[in-house]
Amino acid sequence: MPAESASPLPLAGRGIVVTRPRVQAEALAARLRAAGGVPILFPLLEIREPDAAALAALDRVIGRIDQYDLAIFVSPNAVSGAMQRIADKRRLPLRLRIAAVGPGSARELARFGIGDVIVPQQRFDSEALLALPQLADIAGQRIVIFRGNGGRPLLGDTLVARGAVVEYAECYRRVMPQLDTAPLLDAWKHHRIDAITITSSEGLRNLFEGVGESGRPLLQETPLIATHRRIADAARALGAVAVAVAGPDDEALVAGLIAYFAQPAQQH
């Protein structure tokens, strides 16, 4: 009897646009290849070092880190940007509690030897972190939030409303790269794009702006797999007609893509 053919990989032949910053894109691309997908790298944000003024302010925070009760890291980039600079100068005080918005940040903290981290166990955003009991009774506590430039004010504003003294420390910058959309438009023309992963609202806006008038209808018809409900809502507001929400990390994104294409309507 002839040998049975192996089951096809779940994303076999699917062209998936990866929009993570270039330094983080390859890990997701490798997972997609392992599932049979064809990653198309198209970073919508660049991660850069803060400007000189922000670096000086970050160093001042590091210099008085003993004065804080809690340090919050909003993203893996915040961890790597801050902890590398801290490691070059000193050790974190043992009494300082550490919190992270999601598991990706917690894993990055573990890379720096920090294992006891306050982190949500289900949803991974500011709202979920604020719902934890460890952040309920914080009146009078001094809190530093390590983040990139800008960002949502909800976390800091809510902690201040609860009576905490909050300070921000900018440890990286997100900037829009020069987008050459010609390869993307060509891939659409030749039907090589099956879905796009979107990991930030800022990147989403950059994409809709970058593809221009000619590319926008194609983008709106392409399935978008977002890492958060807030990003998905923004995509729908921009006219996207096929939007799904996955989790925040690479494993969850690939699982979300597999689940999307496993639907009967998407299997052809």
N, C-alpha and C positions, 0 to 999 in steps of 0.2 A: 504494500500500500504506500502511496506517496506520503511523505511527511507533511503534516499540517503546517500551513504557513503561520508564521508568528503574528500575533495580534498587532495591528498598527498602533503606533504611539498616539496618545490622545490629542496631540496638536500637530500630527503629521502634515507637513506642507503648509501650515498656516503661517502667513506673514504677519508678524507682530511688531508694531512700532514701540520701541523702548525710549521713553522720554526722560528717564532719570538723568541727573548730571553725569557727565562722562566718567568721573572717577567711581561712580557707584553702579554704572550701567552693566558692566561685564558680568557681575554676579547674577543678575537677573537674566542676561542673555544666555549664560551657561545653563541655567535651569530650563529656559525655553528650548534650547537645543536638545537637552536630555529628554524633553517631552515630545520631540519631533518638530518643534516650531522653527521658524526662520526669523531670527531677530533682525530688526532694522533699527539701528541706533540713530536717534534723532534727539539729542539733549536739548531741553527747553530752558534749562537754567545752568549757569556756571556758579560754582562755589569758590569764592575767593577769600583771602585774608582781609580782615577789616582794615579801614584806612588808619592813618597814623593816630588820629585823635581817639578813635574807638579802641585801638590797641593800648594807648596810654591809659584810658579809662579802665580797660580790662585788667591791666597790670595793677592799678590802684585797688581794684576789688580783690585781686589775688593777694595783695600785700596785707589786707585786713580781713582775710577769710575767716580768721578766728572769731570775728565779731558776729558772724551769722549763725543762726540756729538751723537753717534749712537751705540747701542749694537744689534748684530745680533745673533739669536739662530738658529742653523742649524737643530735641531731635538728635539723631546720631551725629550730625554735623556739629551741633552745639557741644556734644561730648568731646569729639576729637579736637575741635578748635580750642576749647577751654582746657581740657585735661593735659594736652601736650604742653601747653604753656605753663600750667600749674606744675607739671612734673619737672620742667626745666628749672623751676624756682624753689619749690618747697614741697612738703607733704600736706595733704588735707588733714585738718584736725580730727581726732577720733570722735569728738562729740558732735560733729557736723552731720546732720541727717541728710540723706540724698534721695531725691525723687526724680522720676522720669515719666514722660507722657506715654511712652509705649515700650514694647519689648525690644525694638531695635536699639533704642537708646540704652536700655538696661544691658543688652549684650555688649554694646560698645564700652559701657562703664566696666563690665567684667574684664574687658581686655586691658583695662588700666588697674585691675586688682580690686575693684569695688563690687562687692557682692550683695550687700544688704541694702536693697533699693526699694523704695516705695513706688509701686507701679500698678496701674489698673490691670485687671485680669481678663477683661472682656473688651469693651470699647476702648479705643486708644486715642483720646483727645483731651483737651483741657477740661471739658465738662466731666469726663470720667475720672480724671485725677482729682478734681475739686470735690467729687462725691465721696472720696475715700475718707474714712473716719480720722485718719492721721492729719488731715488738713481742715478738720472742722473747728477745733478749739485752738486757734493760733494767735489770739489777741496778744499783742506786745512782742511777738516774735519777729526777728529780723530775717528776711528771706531774700536771696539773690536768685534771679532767673537768668540762666545762660541761654542765649538765643541768637538768631541772626538779625540782620537789619530789618526794622519794621516788625511785622507779625501782628497777630490778633492781640488786642489788649485785655481780653476776657479774663485770662488767668490772673494777671497782676491786679486788675481792677477788683476782682472778686476777693482776692486775698487782702487787699487794702480795706475793703468793706467789712471784712471779718476782723479787722483790727491789727493786721500785721503791718510791718514796715518793709516795703518792697523796693528793691533796686534791680535794674536790668544791667546785664553785662553782655555787650555785643561781641561775639567771638567768631563770626564769619559773615560774609556778604553774599546775597543771591543777586546775580546780575543776568540780564537777558543776553545770550550769545548772539553773534551774527548768524542769522538763520538763512541757509541756502535751501530753499524749499524745492528747487528743481528736481533733485533725486526723489523726493517724496511724491511730487506730482507725476513724475514718470512711473513710479511704482504703482500709483493709483491707475494711471492710464493702461498699464499692462496687467491689472487685476492681481497685484502681488501683495496687497494690504488687506488683511482680514480683520484686524482689530488694532486699537491703540491703547496702551496703558498710560494712565494719567495719575500723577502722584502729588500734584499741588494745584491749587486754584490759580496761582500766579503763572505756572507753566501752561495751564489750560488757556489763559488769556493770551499768552505769548504765541501759542499755536494758532488760535483763531485769527490773531492779528497777522501772523507770519505767512499764512497760506494765501491771504489776499482774497479778492472777490472771486477769482476763478476757482480757487481751491476750497472755498467755504462750503459749497453744496456737497462736494465729495466728503469733506470732513464731517458734515452733519449727518450723512448717511452711514458713516463707518462706525461699527460698534466701539464704544469707549468703556474701558474697564478702569474704574476709579478706586482709589484706596480709602475714600471716606465719603459718607453721604453728602457732606457739604460740597465736595468737588463734583459729585454727580448732579446735585441740584443746579450748580453753576453751569454745568455742561448742558443740561436740559434748557436752562434759560437762554443759552446761546444757540438753541435750535437743534441740538443733538437728539436723534430719535431712538437710538439704541444704546442705553446706558445701563451698566451693571456695577455693583459695588462689591469689592473684595476687601480683604484685610490690608494692613499697612506694610507688610514686609514682602519679600520676593516670593517666598513659599505660598503665601496667601494669594498673591497676584496670579501665580501660575494656576493654583487651584481654582480661582475665580474664572480664568480663561477656559480651563477644562470644563468647568460646570456650564459656562455659557454655551460652548460649542457642543456639549452633550445634549442640549435641548433638541427635540426632534426637528424643530423649524430651522435649526442651524447646522444640521448634519450633512446637508448637500453641498 
